Amino acid sequence: MSHATLIDQELIAAQVAWKAGNEGKARVCARRAVALAAESWSARLAEPRWRGDAMDHLRRIQQHASFPLSIREAAERLSTAVTKRHAAPFTSDPISDANLIIAHLAVDTNNPCPP
C-alpha cells in the first residue's frame, strides 16, 4: 500500500475517533499520519531516511530549523502529551495540525534532513 493511502487511512481513522469523542485515539492516528508523511518526504531526498516512531518524527520536525515556525509549532503541539495540556503547547485540533504538517511535507522536497 502506498504512503498516500496509509496517510489517508490514518487521517480518516483520526476523524472517526474525534467524532466518537475519543480524543486520544484521534491524536495517535494524526501522529501516525505525520510519521508516514515524514518517511515519504525523507525518502524523496538524497539524505538518510528518517526512522523511528511517530513521536521521533514529530521531534525531528520540531528541531528541523529549515521548516517554517508554524510547522515546527504544529509538531510541538501534536507531540505534547494529553497530561500536559495545561502546562505546555497543546492542540485542541490534532487533525488540523497533522494536515498542516503533511501538506508542507508534500511540497517541501528541497530541504535536506539533519544528520
PyMOL commands that place a pseudoatom at each C-alpha (Angstrom):
pseudoatom trace, name=CA, resn=MET, resi=1, chain=A, elem=C, hetatm=0, pos=[0.000, 0.000, 0.000]
pseudoatom trace, name=CA, resn=SER, resi=2, chain=A, elem=C, hetatm=0, pos=[1.307, 3.496, -0.827]
pseudoatom trace, name=CA, resn=HIS, resi=3, chain=A, elem=C, hetatm=0, pos=[2.259, 6.061, 1.785]
pseudoatom trace, name=CA, resn=ALA, resi=4, chain=A, elem=C, hetatm=0, pos=[-0.511, 8.335, 0.497]
pseudoatom trace, name=CA, resn=THR, resi=5, chain=A, elem=C, hetatm=0, pos=[-3.121, 5.623, 1.040]
pseudoatom trace, name=CA, resn=LEU, resi=6, chain=A, elem=C, hetatm=0, pos=[-1.830, 4.854, 4.523]
pseudoatom trace, name=CA, resn=ILE, resi=7, chain=A, elem=C, hetatm=0, pos=[-1.782, 8.565, 5.403]
pseudoatom trace, name=CA, resn=ASP, resi=8, chain=A, elem=C, hetatm=0, pos=[-5.378, 8.929, 4.224]
pseudoatom trace, name=CA, resn=GLN, resi=9, chain=A, elem=C, hetatm=0, pos=[-6.420, 5.874, 6.261]
pseudoatom trace, name=CA, resn=GLU, resi=10, chain=A, elem=C, hetatm=0, pos=[-4.841, 7.302, 9.416]
pseudoatom trace, name=CA, resn=LEU, resi=11, chain=A, elem=C, hetatm=0, pos=[-6.485, 10.691, 8.891]
pseudoatom trace, name=CA, resn=ILE, resi=12, chain=A, elem=C, hetatm=0, pos=[-9.881, 9.055, 8.335]
pseudoatom trace, name=CA, resn=ALA, resi=13, chain=A, elem=C, hetatm=0, pos=[-9.388, 6.968, 11.488]
pseudoatom trace, name=CA, resn=ALA, resi=14, chain=A, elem=C, hetatm=0, pos=[-8.469, 10.171, 13.353]
pseudoatom trace, name=CA, resn=GLN, resi=15, chain=A, elem=C, hetatm=0, pos=[-11.659, 11.881, 12.169]
pseudoatom trace, name=CA, resn=VAL, resi=16, chain=A, elem=C, hetatm=0, pos=[-13.812, 8.884, 13.130]
pseudoatom trace, name=CA, resn=ALA, resi=17, chain=A, elem=C, hetatm=0, pos=[-12.210, 8.743, 16.577]
pseudoatom trace, name=CA, resn=TRP, resi=18, chain=A, elem=C, hetatm=0, pos=[-12.606, 12.512, 17.041]
pseudoatom trace, name=CA, resn=LYS, resi=19, chain=A, elem=C, hetatm=0, pos=[-16.296, 12.392, 16.154]
pseudoatom trace, name=CA, resn=ALA, resi=20, chain=A, elem=C, hetatm=0, pos=[-16.750, 9.483, 18.561]
pseudoatom trace, name=CA, resn=GLY, resi=21, chain=A, elem=C, hetatm=0, pos=[-15.208, 11.540, 21.354]
pseudoatom trace, name=CA, resn=ASN, resi=22, chain=A, elem=C, hetatm=0, pos=[-12.011, 9.500, 21.523]
pseudoatom trace, name=CA, resn=GLU, resi=23, chain=A, elem=C, hetatm=0, pos=[-9.504, 12.353, 21.551]
pseudoatom trace, name=CA, resn=GLY, resi=24, chain=A, elem=C, hetatm=0, pos=[-6.570, 10.121, 22.494]
pseudoatom trace, name=CA, resn=LYS, resi=25, chain=A, elem=C, hetatm=0, pos=[-7.047, 7.799, 19.536]
pseudoatom trace, name=CA, resn=ALA, resi=26, chain=A, elem=C, hetatm=0, pos=[-7.531, 10.774, 17.203]
pseudoatom trace, name=CA, resn=ARG, resi=27, chain=A, elem=C, hetatm=0, pos=[-4.179, 12.207, 18.350]
pseudoatom trace, name=CA, resn=VAL, resi=28, chain=A, elem=C, hetatm=0, pos=[-2.426, 8.856, 17.880]
pseudoatom trace, name=CA, resn=CYS, resi=29, chain=A, elem=C, hetatm=0, pos=[-3.821, 8.449, 14.359]
pseudoatom trace, name=CA, resn=ALA, resi=30, chain=A, elem=C, hetatm=0, pos=[-2.885, 12.054, 13.472]
pseudoatom trace, name=CA, resn=ARG, resi=31, chain=A, elem=C, hetatm=0, pos=[0.653, 11.454, 14.737]
pseudoatom trace, name=CA, resn=ARG, resi=32, chain=A, elem=C, hetatm=0, pos=[0.961, 8.255, 12.701]
pseudoatom trace, name=CA, resn=ALA, resi=33, chain=A, elem=C, hetatm=0, pos=[-0.220, 10.090, 9.589]
pseudoatom trace, name=CA, resn=VAL, resi=34, chain=A, elem=C, hetatm=0, pos=[2.509, 12.709, 10.093]
pseudoatom trace, name=CA, resn=ALA, resi=35, chain=A, elem=C, hetatm=0, pos=[5.130, 9.984, 10.613]
pseudoatom trace, name=CA, resn=LEU, resi=36, chain=A, elem=C, hetatm=0, pos=[4.142, 8.336, 7.338]
pseudoatom trace, name=CA, resn=ALA, resi=37, chain=A, elem=C, hetatm=0, pos=[4.348, 11.685, 5.539]
pseudoatom trace, name=CA, resn=ALA, resi=38, chain=A, elem=C, hetatm=0, pos=[7.766, 12.377, 7.093]
pseudoatom trace, name=CA, resn=GLU, resi=39, chain=A, elem=C, hetatm=0, pos=[9.042, 8.975, 5.966]
pseudoatom trace, name=CA, resn=SER, resi=40, chain=A, elem=C, hetatm=0, pos=[7.801, 9.643, 2.441]
pseudoatom trace, name=CA, resn=TRP, resi=41, chain=A, elem=C, hetatm=0, pos=[9.338, 13.135, 2.476]
pseudoatom trace, name=CA, resn=SER, resi=42, chain=A, elem=C, hetatm=0, pos=[12.729, 11.911, 3.648]
pseudoatom trace, name=CA, resn=ALA, resi=43, chain=A, elem=C, hetatm=0, pos=[12.706, 9.077, 1.088]
pseudoatom trace, name=CA, resn=ARG, resi=44, chain=A, elem=C, hetatm=0, pos=[12.496, 11.667, -1.716]
pseudoatom trace, name=CA, resn=LEU, resi=45, chain=A, elem=C, hetatm=0, pos=[15.718, 13.335, -0.578]
pseudoatom trace, name=CA, resn=ALA, resi=46, chain=A, elem=C, hetatm=0, pos=[19.299, 12.244, -1.111]
pseudoatom trace, name=CA, resn=GLU, resi=47, chain=A, elem=C, hetatm=0, pos=[19.892, 12.341, 2.650]
pseudoatom trace, name=CA, resn=PRO, resi=48, chain=A, elem=C, hetatm=0, pos=[19.457, 9.423, 5.071]
pseudoatom trace, name=CA, resn=ARG, resi=49, chain=A, elem=C, hetatm=0, pos=[15.839, 8.377, 5.566]
pseudoatom trace, name=CA, resn=TRP, resi=50, chain=A, elem=C, hetatm=0, pos=[14.119, 9.173, 8.826]
pseudoatom trace, name=CA, resn=ARG, resi=51, chain=A, elem=C, hetatm=0, pos=[13.343, 6.194, 11.003]
pseudoatom trace, name=CA, resn=GLY, resi=52, chain=A, elem=C, hetatm=0, pos=[11.576, 5.760, 14.326]
pseudoatom trace, name=CA, resn=ASP, resi=53, chain=A, elem=C, hetatm=0, pos=[8.094, 6.015, 15.720]
pseudoatom trace, name=CA, resn=ALA, resi=54, chain=A, elem=C, hetatm=0, pos=[5.635, 8.868, 15.282]
pseudoatom trace, name=CA, resn=MET, resi=55, chain=A, elem=C, hetatm=0, pos=[6.972, 10.799, 18.267]
pseudoatom trace, name=CA, resn=ASP, resi=56, chain=A, elem=C, hetatm=0, pos=[10.543, 10.558, 16.897]
pseudoatom trace, name=CA, resn=HIS, resi=57, chain=A, elem=C, hetatm=0, pos=[9.356, 12.070, 13.626]
pseudoatom trace, name=CA, resn=LEU, resi=58, chain=A, elem=C, hetatm=0, pos=[7.499, 14.872, 15.397]
pseudoatom trace, name=CA, resn=ARG, resi=59, chain=A, elem=C, hetatm=0, pos=[10.584, 15.702, 17.473]
pseudoatom trace, name=CA, resn=ARG, resi=60, chain=A, elem=C, hetatm=0, pos=[12.745, 15.817, 14.322]
pseudoatom trace, name=CA, resn=ILE, resi=61, chain=A, elem=C, hetatm=0, pos=[10.260, 18.161, 12.645]
pseudoatom trace, name=CA, resn=GLN, resi=62, chain=A, elem=C, hetatm=0, pos=[10.321, 20.421, 15.726]
pseudoatom trace, name=CA, resn=GLN, resi=63, chain=A, elem=C, hetatm=0, pos=[14.125, 20.573, 15.586]
pseudoatom trace, name=CA, resn=HIS, resi=64, chain=A, elem=C, hetatm=0, pos=[14.420, 20.996, 11.795]
pseudoatom trace, name=CA, resn=ALA, resi=65, chain=A, elem=C, hetatm=0, pos=[15.309, 24.707, 11.654]
pseudoatom trace, name=CA, resn=SER, resi=66, chain=A, elem=C, hetatm=0, pos=[14.595, 24.987, 7.925]
pseudoatom trace, name=CA, resn=PHE, resi=67, chain=A, elem=C, hetatm=0, pos=[10.895, 24.226, 8.456]
pseudoatom trace, name=CA, resn=PRO, resi=68, chain=A, elem=C, hetatm=0, pos=[8.666, 27.276, 8.958]
pseudoatom trace, name=CA, resn=LEU, resi=69, chain=A, elem=C, hetatm=0, pos=[7.871, 28.122, 12.549]
pseudoatom trace, name=CA, resn=SER, resi=70, chain=A, elem=C, hetatm=0, pos=[4.200, 27.252, 12.037]
pseudoatom trace, name=CA, resn=ILE, resi=71, chain=A, elem=C, hetatm=0, pos=[5.153, 23.686, 11.049]
pseudoatom trace, name=CA, resn=ARG, resi=72, chain=A, elem=C, hetatm=0, pos=[7.527, 23.269, 13.990]
pseudoatom trace, name=CA, resn=GLU, resi=73, chain=A, elem=C, hetatm=0, pos=[4.888, 24.622, 16.374]
pseudoatom trace, name=CA, resn=ALA, resi=74, chain=A, elem=C, hetatm=0, pos=[2.249, 22.274, 14.966]
pseudoatom trace, name=CA, resn=ALA, resi=75, chain=A, elem=C, hetatm=0, pos=[4.629, 19.347, 15.547]
pseudoatom trace, name=CA, resn=GLU, resi=76, chain=A, elem=C, hetatm=0, pos=[5.236, 20.535, 19.107]
pseudoatom trace, name=CA, resn=ARG, resi=77, chain=A, elem=C, hetatm=0, pos=[1.518, 20.821, 19.842]
pseudoatom trace, name=CA, resn=LEU, resi=78, chain=A, elem=C, hetatm=0, pos=[0.810, 17.432, 18.311]
pseudoatom trace, name=CA, resn=SER, resi=79, chain=A, elem=C, hetatm=0, pos=[3.580, 15.749, 20.307]
pseudoatom trace, name=CA, resn=THR, resi=80, chain=A, elem=C, hetatm=0, pos=[2.547, 17.240, 23.650]
pseudoatom trace, name=CA, resn=ALA, resi=81, chain=A, elem=C, hetatm=0, pos=[1.096, 14.613, 25.970]
pseudoatom trace, name=CA, resn=VAL, resi=82, chain=A, elem=C, hetatm=0, pos=[-2.539, 14.975, 26.960]
pseudoatom trace, name=CA, resn=THR, resi=83, chain=A, elem=C, hetatm=0, pos=[-1.468, 15.039, 30.614]
pseudoatom trace, name=CA, resn=LYS, resi=84, chain=A, elem=C, hetatm=0, pos=[0.492, 18.260, 29.930]
pseudoatom trace, name=CA, resn=ARG, resi=85, chain=A, elem=C, hetatm=0, pos=[-2.289, 20.061, 28.091]
pseudoatom trace, name=CA, resn=HIS, resi=86, chain=A, elem=C, hetatm=0, pos=[-2.479, 22.895, 30.643]
pseudoatom trace, name=CA, resn=ALA, resi=87, chain=A, elem=C, hetatm=0, pos=[1.270, 23.353, 31.144]
pseudoatom trace, name=CA, resn=ALA, resi=88, chain=A, elem=C, hetatm=0, pos=[2.602, 23.191, 27.576]
pseudoatom trace, name=CA, resn=PRO, resi=89, chain=A, elem=C, hetatm=0, pos=[1.633, 23.985, 23.979]
pseudoatom trace, name=CA, resn=PHE, resi=90, chain=A, elem=C, hetatm=0, pos=[-1.259, 21.701, 23.184]
pseudoatom trace, name=CA, resn=THR, resi=91, chain=A, elem=C, hetatm=0, pos=[-3.524, 21.380, 20.205]
pseudoatom trace, name=CA, resn=SER, resi=92, chain=A, elem=C, hetatm=0, pos=[-7.246, 21.084, 20.566]
pseudoatom trace, name=CA, resn=ASP, resi=93, chain=A, elem=C, hetatm=0, pos=[-7.361, 20.133, 16.883]
pseudoatom trace, name=CA, resn=PRO, resi=94, chain=A, elem=C, hetatm=0, pos=[-4.767, 17.420, 16.197]
pseudoatom trace, name=CA, resn=ILE, resi=95, chain=A, elem=C, hetatm=0, pos=[-6.177, 16.654, 12.751]
pseudoatom trace, name=CA, resn=SER, resi=96, chain=A, elem=C, hetatm=0, pos=[-5.669, 20.230, 11.531]
pseudoatom trace, name=CA, resn=ASP, resi=97, chain=A, elem=C, hetatm=0, pos=[-2.115, 20.256, 12.891]
pseudoatom trace, name=CA, resn=ALA, resi=98, chain=A, elem=C, hetatm=0, pos=[-1.420, 16.938, 11.157]
pseudoatom trace, name=CA, resn=ASN, resi=99, chain=A, elem=C, hetatm=0, pos=[-2.878, 18.216, 7.880]
pseudoatom trace, name=CA, resn=LEU, resi=100, chain=A, elem=C, hetatm=0, pos=[-0.733, 21.360, 8.085]
pseudoatom trace, name=CA, resn=ILE, resi=101, chain=A, elem=C, hetatm=0, pos=[2.462, 19.347, 8.538]
pseudoatom trace, name=CA, resn=ILE, resi=102, chain=A, elem=C, hetatm=0, pos=[1.523, 16.758, 5.914]
pseudoatom trace, name=CA, resn=ALA, resi=103, chain=A, elem=C, hetatm=0, pos=[0.724, 19.455, 3.326]
pseudoatom trace, name=CA, resn=HIS, resi=104, chain=A, elem=C, hetatm=0, pos=[4.076, 21.107, 3.964]
pseudoatom trace, name=CA, resn=LEU, resi=105, chain=A, elem=C, hetatm=0, pos=[5.983, 17.837, 3.656]
pseudoatom trace, name=CA, resn=ALA, resi=106, chain=A, elem=C, hetatm=0, pos=[4.168, 17.024, 0.417]
pseudoatom trace, name=CA, resn=VAL, resi=107, chain=A, elem=C, hetatm=0, pos=[5.608, 20.088, -1.316]
pseudoatom trace, name=CA, resn=ASP, resi=108, chain=A, elem=C, hetatm=0, pos=[8.913, 20.563, 0.542]
pseudoatom trace, name=CA, resn=THR, resi=109, chain=A, elem=C, hetatm=0, pos=[11.466, 18.393, -1.235]
pseudoatom trace, name=CA, resn=ASN, resi=110, chain=A, elem=C, hetatm=0, pos=[14.372, 20.827, -1.215]
pseudoatom trace, name=CA, resn=ASN, resi=111, chain=A, elem=C, hetatm=0, pos=[15.263, 20.842, 2.483]
pseudoatom trace, name=CA, resn=PRO, resi=112, chain=A, elem=C, hetatm=0, pos=[17.934, 18.357, 3.487]
pseudoatom trace, name=CA, resn=CYS, resi=113, chain=A, elem=C, hetatm=0, pos=[17.381, 16.259, 6.562]
pseudoatom trace, name=CA, resn=PRO, resi=114, chain=A, elem=C, hetatm=0, pos=[19.525, 16.919, 9.624]
pseudoatom trace, name=CA, resn=PRO, resi=115, chain=A, elem=C, hetatm=0, pos=[22.119, 14.234, 10.408]
for i in range(1, 115): cmd.bond("trace and resi %d" % i, "trace and resi %d" % (i + 1))
show_as sticks, trace
zoom trace
